[in-house]
Amino acid sequence: MYVTEAAIASFNMTSEGARDEMIRQRDANSAQNALDQLRAIAGLCNSGEFDAATSHLPLPERKIHGDATDQAILRFSEHLGSVSQLRTMWVKNFELAFNSKNKYMIRTLFLADKTGLRLALPSDEANQFQDGDM
């Protein structure tokens, strides 16, 4: 299973289109917060884990421990940027695993690196936080 399309509001894009848009916005030094948020949610709210023994392989060939949905979404997030980088910025401190009865999961995270704030909030709001306010 693979992510083939993603949407932010009314903007639909392919996985490659999302990556290309992130690169275009980064090169233009423009705010890319919506795509950053999509990437962060896909990588952080995910029970999948890359197998370290296959980290040297191209992304489609890497082994992932987790169900098919988590695997697809984790690959999508990694396609947009490093999931391990995300997971060093935001650290999980609680999880209620998904189950078929409730049909939801809960995961709470705390900010370990202030850079991660720019992935969660619009840039102008992230700038309002000072070192002591985290």
ABEGO torsion letter per residue (X at the ends): XBBABBBBEABBBBAAAAAAAAAAAAAAGBBAAAAAAAAAAAAABBABBBBAAAAABBAAABBBBEBAAAAAAAAAAAAAEBAAAAAAABBBABBBBBBAAAGBBBBBBBBABAAAAAAABBAAAAAABBAAAX
